Amino acid sequence: MAIQRRAFLGASAALLGASAATPWPAWAQPAATGAWPQRPIRLIVPFPPGGSADFLGRLVADRLNITAGWTVVVDNRAGAAGNIGLDAVARSAPDGYTLGIGQTANLAINPSLYARMPFDPLKDLVPVALVASQPMVVTVKADSPHRTLAALLAAAKAGSEPPRVAFAGNGTVAHLTIELIERRAGVRLVNVPYKGAGPAVNDLRAGHVDFFIGNTVAVLGPIQGGSLRALAVTSPARLKTLADVPTMAESGFPGFDAQTWSGVVAPVGVPPAILERVHAEVNRVITQPEVLAKFAAEGSTPAAGQSMQQFAALVREQHRTWGDLVRQAKIQIE
């Protein structure tokens, strides 16, 4: 499966060539920007306050306000796994004054997951600046007898009852990571979805589920606090904040890569000069030492240096590969 073979930012020359041959629609629009920006810019975060997408959006907005001298206001538009907020971006005037935070779920997974989508991420939105990625982390209780992923999966195969794995939200990267593990390891797991990571982690601590798969924001605190133990991360490389935790590849799954990536998107039709300016300023922001420190503290890997074409290529590839998995697993949300 392509998502398992391709590293998060390892876009090949062939892939980038294909992207250049079929450019994203907005790049062909005429540029007539004048002096921009002349008023506040709205950055729509399509998730509630307090989550990883909100953290990233507010961090980018705050630093743009400081370093670029812009006025960027965060607008949380939650609902339908990010579809409501990004639909508002897609329907906004293409003048550069409305941007959004797009990520793996709402750009690459939802189009195959939902029976009806209010927008087409490949036709209605322009990937402007890739910001960062976060892996999933496989965790167990601190007093679990399983000290490695191999031990956990061996027990799953040997036991009379399949283990119960908790995750936050059907159709999320965490959910699809579980599907990948089941297929690669040849094990059967009982999926236990929760409305949020907090209740799932609490039930793991209480012993109501056997393990939890969630992003770094959800688990770093409990891991560092000593109540959870991390068995593996789903990124191609280890995280600095979890340097002792092996990757899935090191745990017996070569090429395994399942991450949440996030970036700034715009509606189709924004003049290229504005897109290029936003791209440049966001990339300048995410290389600042204070921003890098905050990313590291929450387990994120910055994506500085990625072009708009590379971001577009990533969206197209992930749209295809996650979509294939959703269809194979027959997961759908009405």
Order of alpha helices (4+ residues) and beta strands (2+ residues): alpha-alpha-beta-alpha-beta-alpha-beta-alpha-beta-alpha-beta-alpha-beta-alpha-beta-alpha-beta-beta-alpha-alpha-beta-alpha
